[in-house]
Amino acid sequence: MDFNDTPEEAAFRAEARTWLDANAELLSPDESNANLLDERDDPDTIQSAKDWQKKKADSGWACLTWPTEYGGQGKTSIQSVIWNQEEARYKTPPNIYGIGLGMCGPTIMTHGTDEQRQRWLPEMLSGVKVWCQLFSEPSAGSDLAGLRSTAVPDGDDWIINGQKIWTTGAQFCDWGILVVRSDANVPKHSGLTYFVVDMHSPGIEIRPITQINGGQGFNEVFFTDVRIPDAQRLSEVGNGWAVAITTLMNERSSIGGGGGGGGIRDLIELARSVEVDGKPALEQSGVREKIATFYTRTKGLKLTGNRSLSALSQGKTPGPEASLGKLVGARLAQEMAAFAMELQGAAGALNDPDASPQAAEWQDRYLSIPGLRIAGGTDEILRNIISERVLGLPSEARADKGIAFRDIPSGPPSN
């Protein structure tokens, strides 16, 4: 591995930093953009995010790896990583485009027609339209192929009925990608079809889910006789699973690619500021030992992520590091947040930005991180992927293999 920028990468980093210096304010050492994430559904915040995306698009800094024919810059993956690293150093609006640009756009490029690409990609890139992902369902759990929302053909349209859940940002999105069941008479993976849906269509009801941290980033979305033109179908009827896999591969790469765990500097500052037995917590040997363990694990995770960056820099395809980063990083972040709450003692139960240490950032992390262990694939799903596709272990037994979806038992067994 070579962690140093090549001369070309160093020049690109300097160019990115010059543009950011002229268009954004640098974060101070004790600031981060994390506290802006709960404000994503505020109209002013949404507009500021759209303005920032348009400014980047107009200056050639949006969607760096997208092909030029779709409005991108045709840059390398490592150049995109460098840009993200530099942008993270500045005060910017929350990123409400991660799903659209990181998942929806690449899926449309791969499976859409030329007409569909020209219709949706330019407005996505420039920030005019915001996108969401409509995959998960209450009855399917982690088994996406077990979804029960239906699509029935009606002339040149499809009639959609069903429910989706955990849809991030649905309340402020304009378009969504949707997987539904179009044929229950074939095995479950073969009966799915993939659509793009206008989130303002009649028959769509969005209900925000209030999370334990008080935020409402996730939503339930209900479809009642919603009409989707066949022109908004991606790929062939029944090929929805293959299209969904494209989306999921992009999702897990974007979530796990950072390989962070993060927050070690904030944790050290917290240990300096709170007291245990009348002294700063950082003077306690047990506290220092725990922080040292977190630091070692964080460093290991970062170096593992650097293997992906090194591969990208050399024009190679990264290995399974992204899946490992997602699996290990979310759990590590959760353990660090729990320890930070312990350091605060009784004050850890106070979730008040005006009164809690570090503006209650650790309280928010403690309450929100469990959701990250579900998003983009649960721990169990990722372990299966690693065991089967990386280690070559036998796949789990599937009792529903080769059975028509309508014949798969559902609900408790009868006596």
C-alpha distance (Angstrom), angle and dihedral (degrees) to the residues before:
residue distance angle dihedral
M1 . . .
D2 3.78 . .
F3 3.81 112.8 .
N4 3.80 94.8 -176.5
D5 3.80 124.2 97.1
T6 3.76 115.8 -109.4
P7 3.82 113.5 -124.5
E8 3.80 89.1 -98.7
E9 3.83 92.1 49.3
A10 3.81 91.6 47.2
A11 3.81 90.1 52.4
F12 3.80 90.8 49.5
R13 3.81 91.3 48.6
A14 3.81 90.4 51.8
E15 3.82 90.8 49.5
A16 3.81 91.4 50.5
R17 3.79 91.8 47.7
T18 3.80 91.5 50.1
W19 3.81 91.8 54.0
L20 3.80 92.7 45.4
D21 3.82 91.5 48.9
A22 3.80 88.5 56.1
N23 3.81 96.2 45.3
A24 3.83 108.5 31.2
E25 3.79 141.3 35.1
L26 3.79 119.0 -107.7
L27 3.81 116.2 -118.1
S28 3.77 117.0 -116.3
P29 3.84 117.3 -123.1
D30 3.82 92.5 -97.7
E31 3.80 96.2 46.2
S32 3.79 132.4 87.3
N33 3.77 137.5 170.9
A34 3.80 92.8 -123.8
N35 3.81 94.4 96.5
L36 3.80 90.9 61.6
L37 3.80 94.9 64.6
D38 3.81 96.1 84.9
E39 3.81 90.0 56.0
R40 3.80 95.6 62.2
D41 3.81 94.5 111.3
D42 3.80 94.2 51.8
P43 3.85 108.0 109.9
D44 3.80 93.8 -133.3
T45 3.81 91.4 49.8
I46 3.80 91.3 48.2
Q47 3.80 90.6 51.6
S48 3.80 92.7 47.9
A49 3.81 89.4 51.3
K50 3.81 90.0 51.0
D51 3.80 91.6 48.6
W52 3.82 91.5 50.4
Q53 3.80 92.4 48.7
K54 3.81 91.4 49.5
K55 3.79 91.4 48.7
K56 3.80 90.2 53.0
A57 3.79 91.8 45.9
D58 3.81 93.2 49.3
S59 3.82 90.3 51.1
G60 3.81 96.7 44.8
W61 3.81 97.8 -106.9
A62 3.81 99.1 111.8
C63 3.81 124.1 94.8
L64 3.78 93.7 -2.6
T65 3.80 95.0 -177.3
W66 3.80 96.3 46.6
P67 3.82 113.9 108.4
T68 3.79 114.1 -98.0
E69 3.80 91.7 -118.1
Y70 3.82 88.2 66.2
G71 3.79 94.8 46.6
G72 3.78 98.0 -91.3
Q73 3.78 129.1 120.2
G74 3.80 100.8 -116.7
K75 3.80 90.5 -126.2
T76 3.79 126.2 156.1
S77 3.80 124.3 -94.9
I78 3.79 91.7 -112.2
Q79 3.82 90.0 55.2
S80 3.79 88.4 54.5
V81 3.80 89.8 50.7
I82 3.81 90.6 50.5
W83 3.81 90.8 50.6
N84 3.83 91.5 50.4
Q85 3.80 90.8 49.5
E86 3.78 91.8 51.9
E87 3.81 96.3 42.3
A88 3.83 89.6 53.4
R89 3.81 88.4 64.8
Y90 3.82 92.4 65.3
K91 3.79 137.6 69.1
T92 3.79 104.3 -100.7
P93 3.81 135.0 154.9
P94 3.82 117.6 -92.5
N95 3.78 114.6 -80.1
I96 3.81 106.4 -107.9
Y97 3.81 91.4 164.7
G98 3.81 100.9 67.0
I99 3.80 94.1 102.7
G100 3.78 94.8 43.6
L101 3.79 99.5 43.6
G102 3.80 97.6 32.4
M103 3.80 100.6 40.4
C104 3.81 115.3 8.1
G105 3.80 97.0 43.9
P106 3.82 96.5 50.8
T107 3.81 90.1 45.9
I108 3.80 92.1 52.7
M109 3.80 90.2 47.2
T110 3.80 90.6 53.3
H111 3.79 101.8 40.5
G112 3.81 106.8 16.9
T113 3.78 129.2 96.0
D114 3.80 121.7 -112.5
E115 3.79 88.7 -103.3
Q116 3.81 91.8 52.5
R117 3.80 92.4 48.1
Q118 3.80 92.0 51.4
R119 3.78 91.0 45.8
W120 3.80 99.9 51.8
L121 3.81 112.2 17.7
P122 3.84 101.6 66.0
E123 3.82 94.0 53.3
M124 3.79 90.2 43.8
L125 3.80 93.0 52.6
S126 3.79 95.3 45.9
G127 3.80 92.8 48.8
V128 3.80 96.9 -116.2
K129 3.82 91.9 123.6
V130 3.80 128.8 36.3
W131 3.82 121.4 -149.0
C132 3.81 137.0 -153.3
Q133 3.80 136.6 -169.7
L134 3.82 120.7 -117.8
F135 3.81 105.3 -167.0
S136 3.83 115.2 111.1
E137 3.80 122.0 80.7
P138 3.83 132.2 -170.9
S139 3.81 93.4 -122.8
A140 3.81 95.9 46.9
G141 3.80 103.0 50.7
S142 3.80 109.6 -178.3
D143 3.82 91.1 -16.3
L144 3.81 100.5 92.0
A145 3.81 91.5 178.0
G146 3.81 88.2 60.6
L147 3.82 92.9 67.7
R148 3.82 118.1 135.7
S149 3.81 105.6 -162.8
T150 3.79 107.4 119.2
A151 3.79 139.3 -140.0
V152 3.81 117.3 -160.2
P153 3.83 120.3 -174.6
D154 3.81 117.1 -121.0
G155 3.79 112.7 175.4
D156 3.80 108.3 -63.8
D157 3.80 91.2 -14.2
W158 3.78 139.1 68.9
I159 3.82 122.8 -136.0
I160 3.80 112.2 -138.7
N161 3.80 124.8 -159.0
G162 3.79 128.9 169.8
Q163 3.78 145.0 64.0
K164 3.80 136.5 -79.4
I165 3.79 126.6 -167.0
W166 3.83 140.8 -162.7
T167 3.80 90.4 30.1
T168 3.79 106.0 166.9
G169 3.80 115.2 -136.2
A170 3.81 96.2 -6.6
Q171 3.81 90.4 142.0
F172 3.82 92.6 66.9
C173 3.81 101.7 28.8
D174 3.80 127.1 110.8
W175 3.81 100.2 -163.4
G176 3.79 136.4 23.0
I177 3.79 139.5 -167.5
L178 3.79 111.9 -127.0
V179 3.81 135.8 -168.1
V180 3.80 117.2 -164.6
R181 3.81 138.7 162.2
S182 3.78 114.4 -95.5
D183 3.82 98.0 168.8
A184 3.81 126.8 31.6
N185 3.81 93.6 178.3
V186 3.82 94.8 77.4
P187 3.84 131.8 58.7
K188 3.77 111.5 -67.5
H189 3.81 97.9 -104.1
S190 3.81 91.7 51.3
G191 3.79 98.8 52.3
L192 3.80 101.1 62.9
T193 3.80 128.4 106.0
Y194 3.80 128.2 -168.3
F195 3.81 124.8 -136.5
V196 3.79 142.3 174.8
V197 3.80 110.1 -131.5
D198 3.79 131.8 -163.1
M199 3.81 103.4 -126.2
H200 3.81 90.1 -148.5
S201 3.83 92.5 60.7
P202 3.83 118.2 128.0
G203 3.79 111.9 -98.0
I204 3.83 96.7 36.8
E205 3.80 115.6 118.8
I206 3.82 120.6 -174.6
R207 3.79 120.5 -160.6
P208 3.81 116.8 -175.4
I209 3.80 116.0 -135.9
T210 3.79 113.7 -135.6
Q211 3.78 106.5 -136.1
I212 3.78 127.3 -149.1
N213 3.82 90.6 -99.9
G214 3.82 90.6 55.6
G215 3.80 94.8 -107.1
Q216 3.79 125.4 124.5
G217 3.78 102.7 -151.4
F218 3.82 93.9 131.3
N219 3.79 126.8 63.7
E220 3.77 145.3 -171.5
V221 3.80 112.6 -129.3
F222 3.81 121.2 -161.0
F223 3.81 124.2 -162.0
T224 3.80 118.5 -158.1
D225 3.82 114.4 178.3
V226 3.80 90.9 -35.3
R227 3.82 112.9 178.0
I228 3.79 118.6 -138.9
P229 3.82 118.9 -179.2
D230 3.78 114.5 -123.3
A231 3.81 86.6 -123.1
Q232 3.83 86.3 72.8
R233 3.81 93.4 59.3
L234 3.81 114.9 111.3
S235 3.82 114.2 -142.7
E236 3.78 125.5 -22.8
V237 3.78 127.2 -28.9
G238 3.81 107.2 -89.7
N239 3.81 94.0 21.0
G240 3.80 94.2 96.8
W241 3.79 94.8 112.4
A242 3.81 92.9 58.9
V243 3.81 90.5 48.4
A244 3.81 91.3 47.3
I245 3.81 90.7 52.3
T246 3.82 88.5 57.1
T247 3.80 89.1 53.7
L248 3.80 93.9 46.4
M249 3.81 93.3 48.9
N250 3.79 89.4 55.2
E251 3.82 91.4 44.9
R252 3.80 96.2 52.6
S253 3.77 91.8 44.3
S254 3.80 92.1 53.1
I255 3.82 93.4 46.2
G256 3.79 97.2 44.2
G257 3.78 100.4 33.4
G258 3.77 95.1 84.5
G259 3.77 93.8 60.6
G260 3.78 94.0 -161.4
G261 3.76 124.4 139.4
G262 3.79 81.7 -179.4
G263 3.77 133.5 -179.0
I264 3.81 99.4 81.9
R265 3.81 92.3 125.5
D266 3.82 90.9 49.7
L267 3.79 90.1 48.8
I268 3.82 92.1 53.0
E269 3.82 90.6 49.6
L270 3.79 90.1 49.9
A271 3.81 91.1 51.6
R272 3.79 89.0 52.3
S273 3.81 93.5 50.8
V274 3.82 102.6 44.8
E275 3.81 124.0 66.8
V276 3.79 133.2 -132.1
D277 3.81 116.4 -169.7
G278 3.79 90.4 -10.8
K279 3.80 95.7 -53.0
P280 3.80 133.7 90.9
A281 3.81 108.3 -81.7
L282 3.81 89.9 -126.2
E283 3.84 89.2 68.7
Q284 3.80 90.1 63.6
S285 3.82 111.5 97.4
G286 3.80 92.1 -143.0
V287 3.79 91.6 54.2
R288 3.80 92.4 47.9
E289 3.80 90.5 48.8
K290 3.80 91.9 51.4
I291 3.81 92.8 47.9
A292 3.81 90.3 47.4
T293 3.81 89.1 54.3
F294 3.79 91.0 50.2
Y295 3.80 90.4 47.9
T296 3.81 91.7 51.7
R297 3.80 92.5 49.6
T298 3.81 91.8 45.2
K299 3.79 90.7 50.2
G300 3.78 91.4 48.8
L301 3.78 90.6 50.5
K302 3.78 91.4 49.0
L303 3.80 92.4 49.7
T304 3.78 90.0 49.2
G305 3.79 88.3 52.6
N306 3.79 88.6 49.7
R307 3.78 88.3 62.4
S308 3.80 86.7 66.0
L309 3.80 91.2 47.3
S310 3.78 91.5 48.1
A311 3.81 90.8 51.1
L312 3.80 91.2 48.4
S313 3.79 91.3 49.2
Q314 3.81 89.6 54.5
G315 3.79 93.0 47.7
K316 3.80 93.1 -108.1
T317 3.80 130.4 132.5
P318 3.83 111.9 -105.4
G319 3.78 119.5 -121.3
P320 3.81 127.7 -132.3
E321 3.82 94.4 -53.6
A322 3.81 93.0 111.8
S323 3.81 92.3 58.7
L324 3.79 90.5 46.7
G325 3.79 90.7 48.7
K326 3.79 91.9 53.6
L327 3.79 93.7 45.2
V328 3.81 97.7 45.3
G329 3.81 100.4 30.1
A330 3.81 98.1 56.8
R331 3.79 92.7 49.2
L332 3.81 92.3 46.8
A333 3.80 91.2 50.7
Q334 3.80 89.9 50.8
E335 3.82 92.6 50.9
M336 3.80 91.1 49.4
A337 3.80 91.5 50.6
A338 3.80 91.0 50.2
F339 3.82 90.9 51.5
A340 3.82 90.6 48.6
M341 3.80 88.8 54.7
E342 3.81 89.9 51.5
L343 3.80 90.8 51.8
Q344 3.79 90.0 56.5
G345 3.79 92.4 55.4
A346 3.79 113.8 -164.7
A347 3.81 89.2 -7.3
G348 3.79 88.0 67.4
A349 3.79 88.3 77.3
L350 3.81 90.7 59.4
N351 3.79 110.5 91.7
D352 3.79 99.4 -172.1
P353 3.84 121.0 127.1
D354 3.81 90.0 -155.1
A355 3.80 95.4 52.1
S356 3.81 108.7 23.0
P357 3.82 123.5 85.2
Q358 3.81 114.7 -90.4
A359 3.83 91.0 9.5
A360 3.84 91.7 -66.0
E361 3.80 90.5 -68.3
W362 3.81 91.8 142.2
Q363 3.79 92.0 50.1
D364 3.78 89.3 54.1
R365 3.81 92.2 47.6
Y366 3.79 92.0 47.7
L367 3.79 91.3 54.4
S368 3.81 99.4 39.1
I369 3.81 104.3 40.0
P370 3.84 95.1 75.9
G371 3.80 87.0 68.0
L372 3.81 89.9 58.2
R373 3.80 89.7 59.4
I374 3.80 87.5 61.8
A375 3.80 101.0 37.8
G376 3.79 115.0 90.9
G377 3.79 92.8 12.0
T378 3.79 130.2 -26.2
D379 3.79 121.8 -101.7
E380 3.79 89.1 -102.0
I381 3.81 93.9 52.3
L382 3.81 91.6 48.8
R383 3.80 91.5 49.5
N384 3.80 89.1 52.8
I385 3.80 91.0 50.1
I386 3.80 92.2 49.6
S387 3.80 93.5 45.6
E388 3.80 95.8 46.8
R389 3.80 104.0 33.5
V390 3.79 101.1 30.1
L391 3.79 106.1 28.5
G392 3.81 94.9 31.6
L393 3.80 94.4 -129.5
P394 3.83 120.1 158.5
S395 3.79 114.9 -82.7
E396 3.77 121.8 -112.6
A397 3.79 116.9 -86.5
R398 3.81 111.9 -98.7
A399 3.77 117.7 -154.8
D400 3.81 91.4 -172.4
K401 3.81 96.8 55.2
G402 3.80 111.9 132.6
I403 3.81 93.9 1.9
A404 3.79 122.1 124.6
F405 3.79 109.6 -107.3
R406 3.81 93.4 -121.7
D407 3.83 89.3 57.8
I408 3.80 95.7 53.2
P409 3.83 108.4 107.7
S410 3.78 115.2 -115.9
G411 3.76 130.7 -170.3
P412 3.83 126.8 18.5
P413 3.83 116.6 -26.2
S414 3.78 116.5 -99.7
N415 3.80 119.7 -117.7
